[in-house]
Amino acid sequence: MVIHEGEYLGQQLEPIYVLLNGLGLLWMLATGASMFLKTLGLPNWLRRQSKPSEEQS
């Protein structure tokens, strides 16, 4: 638990360690969700288009 909670860093750095762990978790959730949505094969209107389509010109 000492390593998991970042207690070995001391009282001043422990909150930063916990914050970075939380941000890392959110980043992994976001990237995992995006990869999962790509596997579903969403319709084109839901996907973000990287270049404008010919219909818009």
HTML snippet that shows the backbone in 3Dmol.js (N, CA, C, O; Angstrom):
<script src="https://3Dmol.org/build/3Dmol-min.js"></script>
<div id="view" style="width:600px;height:400px;position:relative"></div>
<script>
const pdb = `
ATOM      1  N   MET A   1       0.830  -1.199   0.000  1.00  0.00           N
ATOM      2  CA  MET A   1       0.000   0.000   0.000  1.00  0.00           C
ATOM      3  C   MET A   1       0.867   1.253   0.000  1.00  0.00           C
ATOM      4  O   MET A   1       0.458   2.287  -0.529  1.00  0.00           O
ATOM      5  N   VAL A   2       2.039   1.176   0.575  1.00  0.00           N
ATOM      6  CA  VAL A   2       2.922   2.350   0.615  1.00  0.00           C
ATOM      7  C   VAL A   2       3.284   2.760  -0.813  1.00  0.00           C
ATOM      8  O   VAL A   2       3.271   3.947  -1.140  1.00  0.00           O
ATOM      9  N   ILE A   3       3.604   1.786  -1.659  1.00  0.00           N
ATOM     10  CA  ILE A   3       3.942   2.093  -3.048  1.00  0.00           C
ATOM     11  C   ILE A   3       2.690   2.538  -3.807  1.00  0.00           C
ATOM     12  O   ILE A   3       2.740   3.511  -4.560  1.00  0.00           O
ATOM     13  N   HIS A   4       1.586   1.847  -3.620  1.00  0.00           N
ATOM     14  CA  HIS A   4       0.351   2.140  -4.331  1.00  0.00           C
ATOM     15  C   HIS A   4      -0.145   3.556  -4.060  1.00  0.00           C
ATOM     16  O   HIS A   4      -0.608   4.230  -4.980  1.00  0.00           O
ATOM     17  N   GLU A   5      -0.060   4.009  -2.845  1.00  0.00           N
ATOM     18  CA  GLU A   5      -0.566   5.329  -2.466  1.00  0.00           C
ATOM     19  C   GLU A   5       0.484   6.426  -2.585  1.00  0.00           C
ATOM     20  O   GLU A   5       0.170   7.597  -2.372  1.00  0.00           O
ATOM     21  N   GLY A   6       1.705   6.080  -2.915  1.00  0.00           N
ATOM     22  CA  GLY A   6       2.752   7.080  -3.074  1.00  0.00           C
ATOM     23  C   GLY A   6       3.270   7.647  -1.769  1.00  0.00           C
ATOM     24  O   GLY A   6       3.822   8.747  -1.748  1.00  0.00           O
ATOM     25  N   GLU A   7       3.104   6.920  -0.689  1.00  0.00           N
ATOM     26  CA  GLU A   7       3.528   7.415   0.620  1.00  0.00           C
ATOM     27  C   GLU A   7       5.044   7.557   0.732  1.00  0.00           C
ATOM     28  O   GLU A   7       5.534   8.337   1.549  1.00  0.00           O
ATOM     29  N   TYR A   8       5.785   6.815  -0.078  1.00  0.00           N
ATOM     30  CA  TYR A   8       7.248   6.879  -0.014  1.00  0.00           C
ATOM     31  C   TYR A   8       7.783   8.225  -0.528  1.00  0.00           C
ATOM     32  O   TYR A   8       8.951   8.544  -0.306  1.00  0.00           O
ATOM     33  N   LEU A   9       6.942   9.017  -1.212  1.00  0.00           N
ATOM     34  CA  LEU A   9       7.364  10.318  -1.737  1.00  0.00           C
ATOM     35  C   LEU A   9       7.282  11.431  -0.693  1.00  0.00           C
ATOM     36  O   LEU A   9       7.833  12.513  -0.895  1.00  0.00           O
ATOM     37  N   GLY A  10       6.612  11.175   0.398  1.00  0.00           N
ATOM     38  CA  GLY A  10       6.440  12.196   1.427  1.00  0.00           C
ATOM     39  C   GLY A  10       5.108  12.906   1.278  1.00  0.00           C
ATOM     40  O   GLY A  10       4.385  12.699   0.303  1.00  0.00           O
ATOM     41  N   GLN A  11       4.792  13.736   2.243  1.00  0.00           N
ATOM     42  CA  GLN A  11       3.489  14.396   2.270  1.00  0.00           C
ATOM     43  C   GLN A  11       3.324  15.435   1.165  1.00  0.00           C
ATOM     44  O   GLN A  11       2.200  15.698   0.738  1.00  0.00           O
ATOM     45  N   GLN A  12       4.401  16.021   0.702  1.00  0.00           N
ATOM     46  CA  GLN A  12       4.281  17.082  -0.294  1.00  0.00           C
ATOM     47  C   GLN A  12       4.098  16.537  -1.712  1.00  0.00           C
ATOM     48  O   GLN A  12       3.400  17.157  -2.514  1.00  0.00           O
ATOM     49  N   LEU A  13       4.693  15.416  -2.034  1.00  0.00           N
ATOM     50  CA  LEU A  13       4.593  14.867  -3.386  1.00  0.00           C
ATOM     51  C   LEU A  13       3.502  13.814  -3.542  1.00  0.00           C
ATOM     52  O   LEU A  13       3.146  13.449  -4.662  1.00  0.00           O
ATOM     53  N   GLU A  14       2.976  13.330  -2.434  1.00  0.00           N
ATOM     54  CA  GLU A  14       1.944  12.294  -2.495  1.00  0.00           C
ATOM     55  C   GLU A  14       0.703  12.742  -3.274  1.00  0.00           C
ATOM     56  O   GLU A  14       0.212  11.965  -4.093  1.00  0.00           O
ATOM     57  N   PRO A  15       0.166  13.957  -3.065  1.00  0.00           N
ATOM     58  CA  PRO A  15      -1.014  14.367  -3.843  1.00  0.00           C
ATOM     59  C   PRO A  15      -0.744  14.444  -5.350  1.00  0.00           C
ATOM     60  O   PRO A  15      -1.629  14.151  -6.153  1.00  0.00           O
ATOM     61  N   ILE A  16       0.453  14.831  -5.726  1.00  0.00           N
ATOM     62  CA  ILE A  16       0.797  14.891  -7.150  1.00  0.00           C
ATOM     63  C   ILE A  16       0.828  13.496  -7.745  1.00  0.00           C
ATOM     64  O   ILE A  16       0.355  13.281  -8.861  1.00  0.00           O
ATOM     65  N   TYR A  17       1.380  12.554  -7.006  1.00  0.00           N
ATOM     66  CA  TYR A  17       1.435  11.165  -7.448  1.00  0.00           C
ATOM     67  C   TYR A  17       0.023  10.598  -7.632  1.00  0.00           C
ATOM     68  O   TYR A  17      -0.259   9.926  -8.624  1.00  0.00           O
ATOM     69  N   VAL A  18      -0.845  10.873  -6.684  1.00  0.00           N
ATOM     70  CA  VAL A  18      -2.221  10.387  -6.764  1.00  0.00           C
ATOM     71  C   VAL A  18      -2.941  11.037  -7.944  1.00  0.00           C
ATOM     72  O   VAL A  18      -3.685  10.366  -8.660  1.00  0.00           O
ATOM     73  N   LEU A  19      -2.727  12.332  -8.152  1.00  0.00           N
ATOM     74  CA  LEU A  19      -3.340  13.039  -9.279  1.00  0.00           C
ATOM     75  C   LEU A  19      -2.866  12.453 -10.604  1.00  0.00           C
ATOM     76  O   LEU A  19      -3.678  12.225 -11.501  1.00  0.00           O
ATOM     77  N   LEU A  20      -1.580  12.209 -10.739  1.00  0.00           N
ATOM     78  CA  LEU A  20      -1.064  11.636 -11.979  1.00  0.00           C
ATOM     79  C   LEU A  20      -1.598  10.227 -12.219  1.00  0.00           C
ATOM     80  O   LEU A  20      -1.859   9.849 -13.362  1.00  0.00           O
ATOM     81  N   ASN A  21      -1.761   9.456 -11.159  1.00  0.00           N
ATOM     82  CA  ASN A  21      -2.382   8.131 -11.302  1.00  0.00           C
ATOM     83  C   ASN A  21      -3.817   8.254 -11.804  1.00  0.00           C
ATOM     84  O   ASN A  21      -4.237   7.494 -12.676  1.00  0.00           O
ATOM     85  N   GLY A  22      -4.559   9.193 -11.265  1.00  0.00           N
ATOM     86  CA  GLY A  22      -5.939   9.414 -11.701  1.00  0.00           C
ATOM     87  C   GLY A  22      -6.017   9.866 -13.146  1.00  0.00           C
ATOM     88  O   GLY A  22      -6.867   9.393 -13.900  1.00  0.00           O
ATOM     89  N   LEU A  23      -5.140  10.776 -13.539  1.00  0.00           N
ATOM     90  CA  LEU A  23      -5.126  11.238 -14.924  1.00  0.00           C
ATOM     91  C   LEU A  23      -4.735  10.106 -15.874  1.00  0.00           C
ATOM     92  O   LEU A  23      -5.278   9.997 -16.974  1.00  0.00           O
ATOM     93  N   GLY A  24      -3.811   9.284 -15.453  1.00  0.00           N
ATOM     94  CA  GLY A  24      -3.433   8.128 -16.265  1.00  0.00           C
ATOM     95  C   GLY A  24      -4.594   7.169 -16.460  1.00  0.00           C
ATOM     96  O   GLY A  24      -4.788   6.630 -17.549  1.00  0.00           O
ATOM     97  N   LEU A  25      -5.357   6.960 -15.410  1.00  0.00           N
ATOM     98  CA  LEU A  25      -6.529   6.098 -15.502  1.00  0.00           C
ATOM     99  C   LEU A  25      -7.553   6.669 -16.470  1.00  0.00           C
ATOM    100  O   LEU A  25      -8.096   5.940 -17.300  1.00  0.00           O
ATOM    101  N   LEU A  26      -7.822   7.972 -16.370  1.00  0.00           N
ATOM    102  CA  LEU A  26      -8.780   8.607 -17.287  1.00  0.00           C
ATOM    103  C   LEU A  26      -8.300   8.517 -18.730  1.00  0.00           C
ATOM    104  O   LEU A  26      -9.097   8.281 -19.638  1.00  0.00           O
ATOM    105  N   TRP A  27      -6.993   8.706 -18.947  1.00  0.00           N
ATOM    106  CA  TRP A  27      -6.437   8.611 -20.295  1.00  0.00           C
ATOM    107  C   TRP A  27      -6.614   7.197 -20.857  1.00  0.00           C
ATOM    108  O   TRP A  27      -6.981   7.029 -22.021  1.00  0.00           O
ATOM    109  N   MET A  28      -6.353   6.183 -20.029  1.00  0.00           N
ATOM    110  CA  MET A  28      -6.513   4.803 -20.492  1.00  0.00           C
ATOM    111  C   MET A  28      -7.973   4.481 -20.779  1.00  0.00           C
ATOM    112  O   MET A  28      -8.266   3.751 -21.727  1.00  0.00           O
ATOM    113  N   LEU A  29      -8.895   5.010 -19.979  1.00  0.00           N
ATOM    114  CA  LEU A  29     -10.316   4.805 -20.243  1.00  0.00           C
ATOM    115  C   LEU A  29     -10.732   5.445 -21.561  1.00  0.00           C
ATOM    116  O   LEU A  29     -11.473   4.842 -22.338  1.00  0.00           O
ATOM    117  N   ALA A  30     -10.259   6.661 -21.818  1.00  0.00           N
ATOM    118  CA  ALA A  30     -10.617   7.376 -23.050  1.00  0.00           C
ATOM    119  C   ALA A  30     -10.057   6.673 -24.281  1.00  0.00           C
ATOM    120  O   ALA A  30     -10.769   6.486 -25.268  1.00  0.00           O
ATOM    121  N   THR A  31      -8.792   6.286 -24.228  1.00  0.00           N
ATOM    122  CA  THR A  31      -8.204   5.638 -25.397  1.00  0.00           C
ATOM    123  C   THR A  31      -8.792   4.238 -25.606  1.00  0.00           C
ATOM    124  O   THR A  31      -8.979   3.805 -26.743  1.00  0.00           O
ATOM    125  N   GLY A  32      -9.078   3.541 -24.521  1.00  0.00           N
ATOM    126  CA  GLY A  32      -9.711   2.231 -24.642  1.00  0.00           C
ATOM    127  C   GLY A  32     -11.107   2.328 -25.225  1.00  0.00           C
ATOM    128  O   GLY A  32     -11.501   1.501 -26.048  1.00  0.00           O
ATOM    129  N   ALA A  33     -11.859   3.339 -24.801  1.00  0.00           N
ATOM    130  CA  ALA A  33     -13.205   3.534 -25.350  1.00  0.00           C
ATOM    131  C   ALA A  33     -13.144   3.881 -26.829  1.00  0.00           C
ATOM    132  O   ALA A  33     -13.969   3.407 -27.611  1.00  0.00           O
ATOM    133  N   SER A  34     -12.174   4.704 -27.222  1.00  0.00           N
ATOM    134  CA  SER A  34     -12.070   5.059 -28.642  1.00  0.00           C
ATOM    135  C   SER A  34     -11.701   3.843 -29.487  1.00  0.00           C
ATOM    136  O   SER A  34     -12.216   3.677 -30.592  1.00  0.00           O
ATOM    137  N   MET A  35     -10.812   2.993 -28.974  1.00  0.00           N
ATOM    138  CA  MET A  35     -10.471   1.781 -29.714  1.00  0.00           C
ATOM    139  C   MET A  35     -11.676   0.843 -29.805  1.00  0.00           C
ATOM    140  O   MET A  35     -11.897   0.212 -30.838  1.00  0.00           O
ATOM    141  N   PHE A  36     -12.444   0.755 -28.735  1.00  0.00           N
ATOM    142  CA  PHE A  36     -13.632  -0.096 -28.745  1.00  0.00           C
ATOM    143  C   PHE A  36     -14.658   0.411 -29.744  1.00  0.00           C
ATOM    144  O   PHE A  36     -15.263  -0.377 -30.471  1.00  0.00           O
ATOM    145  N   LEU A  37     -14.857   1.721 -29.784  1.00  0.00           N
ATOM    146  CA  LEU A  37     -15.821   2.280 -30.727  1.00  0.00           C
ATOM    147  C   LEU A  37     -15.382   2.079 -32.172  1.00  0.00           C
ATOM    148  O   LEU A  37     -16.221   1.926 -33.061  1.00  0.00           O
ATOM    149  N   LYS A  38     -14.084   2.079 -32.410  1.00  0.00           N
ATOM    150  CA  LYS A  38     -13.596   1.818 -33.771  1.00  0.00           C
ATOM    151  C   LYS A  38     -13.906   0.390 -34.201  1.00  0.00           C
ATOM    152  O   LYS A  38     -14.139   0.139 -35.383  1.00  0.00           O
ATOM    153  N   THR A  39     -13.913  -0.537 -33.269  1.00  0.00           N
ATOM    154  CA  THR A  39     -14.191  -1.929 -33.626  1.00  0.00           C
ATOM    155  C   THR A  39     -15.666  -2.147 -33.926  1.00  0.00           C
ATOM    156  O   THR A  39     -16.025  -3.121 -34.587  1.00  0.00           O
ATOM    157  N   LEU A  40     -16.526  -1.254 -33.449  1.00  0.00           N
ATOM    158  CA  LEU A  40     -17.958  -1.404 -33.700  1.00  0.00           C
ATOM    159  C   LEU A  40     -18.334  -1.051 -35.135  1.00  0.00           C
ATOM    160  O   LEU A  40     -19.393  -1.458 -35.614  1.00  0.00           O
ATOM    161  N   GLY A  41     -17.485  -0.303 -35.823  1.00  0.00           N
ATOM    162  CA  GLY A  41     -17.796   0.095 -37.189  1.00  0.00           C
ATOM    163  C   GLY A  41     -18.929   1.093 -37.223  1.00  0.00           C
ATOM    164  O   GLY A  41     -19.974   0.827 -37.818  1.00  0.00           O
ATOM    165  N   LEU A  42     -18.741   2.225 -36.600  1.00  0.00           N
ATOM    166  CA  LEU A  42     -19.781   3.245 -36.537  1.00  0.00           C
ATOM    167  C   LEU A  42     -20.078   3.824 -37.912  1.00  0.00           C
ATOM    168  O   LEU A  42     -19.212   3.813 -38.787  1.00  0.00           O
ATOM    169  N   PRO A  43     -21.283   4.327 -38.114  1.00  0.00           N
ATOM    170  CA  PRO A  43     -21.624   4.963 -39.388  1.00  0.00           C
ATOM    171  C   PRO A  43     -20.742   6.189 -39.645  1.00  0.00           C
ATOM    172  O   PRO A  43     -20.202   6.783 -38.712  1.00  0.00           O
ATOM    173  N   ASN A  44     -20.607   6.547 -40.892  1.00  0.00           N
ATOM    174  CA  ASN A  44     -19.728   7.653 -41.269  1.00  0.00           C
ATOM    175  C   ASN A  44     -20.118   8.971 -40.622  1.00  0.00           C
ATOM    176  O   ASN A  44     -19.239   9.777 -40.315  1.00  0.00           O
ATOM    177  N   TRP A  45     -21.398   9.219 -40.404  1.00  0.00           N
ATOM    178  CA  TRP A  45     -21.806  10.507 -39.856  1.00  0.00           C
ATOM    179  C   TRP A  45     -21.394  10.668 -38.398  1.00  0.00           C
ATOM    180  O   TRP A  45     -21.377  11.789 -37.889  1.00  0.00           O
ATOM    181  N   LEU A  46     -21.060   9.568 -37.709  1.00  0.00           N
ATOM    182  CA  LEU A  46     -20.591   9.656 -36.331  1.00  0.00           C
ATOM    183  C   LEU A  46     -19.078   9.793 -36.238  1.00  0.00           C
ATOM    184  O   LEU A  46     -18.553  10.246 -35.221  1.00  0.00           O
ATOM    185  N   ARG A  47     -18.387   9.408 -37.283  1.00  0.00           N
ATOM    186  CA  ARG A  47     -16.936   9.471 -37.263  1.00  0.00           C
ATOM    187  C   ARG A  47     -16.451  10.883 -37.541  1.00  0.00           C
ATOM    188  O   ARG A  47     -17.094  11.648 -38.259  1.00  0.00           O
ATOM    189  N   ARG A  48     -15.323  11.210 -36.968  1.00  0.00           N
ATOM    190  CA  ARG A  48     -14.701  12.498 -37.223  1.00  0.00           C
ATOM    191  C   ARG A  48     -13.950  12.398 -38.541  1.00  0.00           C
ATOM    192  O   ARG A  48     -13.100  11.524 -38.713  1.00  0.00           O
ATOM    193  N   GLN A  49     -14.260  13.282 -39.460  1.00  0.00           N
ATOM    194  CA  GLN A  49     -13.623  13.232 -40.764  1.00  0.00           C
ATOM    195  C   GLN A  49     -12.333  14.025 -40.748  1.00  0.00           C
ATOM    196  O   GLN A  49     -12.296  15.150 -40.250  1.00  0.00           O
ATOM    197  N   SER A  50     -11.264  13.437 -41.297  1.00  0.00           N
ATOM    198  CA  SER A  50      -9.968  14.100 -41.279  1.00  0.00           C
ATOM    199  C   SER A  50      -9.827  15.105 -42.408  1.00  0.00           C
ATOM    200  O   SER A  50      -9.101  16.088 -42.259  1.00  0.00           O
ATOM    201  N   LYS A  51     -10.494  14.892 -43.528  1.00  0.00           N
ATOM    202  CA  LYS A  51     -10.467  15.853 -44.618  1.00  0.00           C
ATOM    203  C   LYS A  51     -11.889  16.073 -45.120  1.00  0.00           C
ATOM    204  O   LYS A  51     -12.722  15.168 -45.053  1.00  0.00           O
ATOM    205  N   PRO A  52     -12.168  17.269 -45.622  1.00  0.00           N
ATOM    206  CA  PRO A  52     -13.534  17.566 -46.050  1.00  0.00           C
ATOM    207  C   PRO A  52     -13.943  16.677 -47.233  1.00  0.00           C
ATOM    208  O   PRO A  52     -13.140  16.379 -48.116  1.00  0.00           O
ATOM    209  N   SER A  53     -15.183  16.275 -47.221  1.00  0.00           N
ATOM    210  CA  SER A  53     -15.677  15.433 -48.304  1.00  0.00           C
ATOM    211  C   SER A  53     -15.920  16.270 -49.545  1.00  0.00           C
ATOM    212  O   SER A  53     -15.979  17.498 -49.470  1.00  0.00           O
ATOM    213  N   GLU A  54     -16.061  15.607 -50.693  1.00  0.00           N
ATOM    214  CA  GLU A  54     -16.257  16.328 -51.952  1.00  0.00           C
ATOM    215  C   GLU A  54     -17.629  16.967 -52.011  1.00  0.00           C
ATOM    216  O   GLU A  54     -17.830  17.918 -52.766  1.00  0.00           O
ATOM    217  N   GLU A  55     -18.574  16.472 -51.238  1.00  0.00           N
ATOM    218  CA  GLU A  55     -19.930  17.028 -51.245  1.00  0.00           C
ATOM    219  C   GLU A  55     -19.971  18.449 -50.682  1.00  0.00           C
ATOM    220  O   GLU A  55     -20.843  19.236 -51.050  1.00  0.00           O
ATOM    221  N   GLN A  56     -19.038  18.778 -49.796  1.00  0.00           N
ATOM    222  CA  GLN A  56     -19.056  20.077 -49.150  1.00  0.00           C
ATOM    223  C   GLN A  56     -18.460  21.170 -50.019  1.00  0.00           C
ATOM    224  O   GLN A  56     -18.643  22.347 -49.709  1.00  0.00           O
ATOM    225  N   SER A  57     -17.744  20.830 -51.113  1.00  0.00           N
ATOM    226  CA  SER A  57     -17.111  21.867 -51.917  1.00  0.00           C
ATOM    227  C   SER A  57     -18.026  22.494 -52.933  1.00  0.00           C
ATOM    228  O   SER A  57     -17.608  23.383 -53.674  1.00  0.00           O
TER     229      SER A  57
END
`;
const viewer = $3Dmol.createViewer("view");
viewer.addModel(pdb, "pdb");
viewer.setStyle({}, {cartoon: {color: "spectrum"}});
viewer.zoomTo();
viewer.render();
</script>
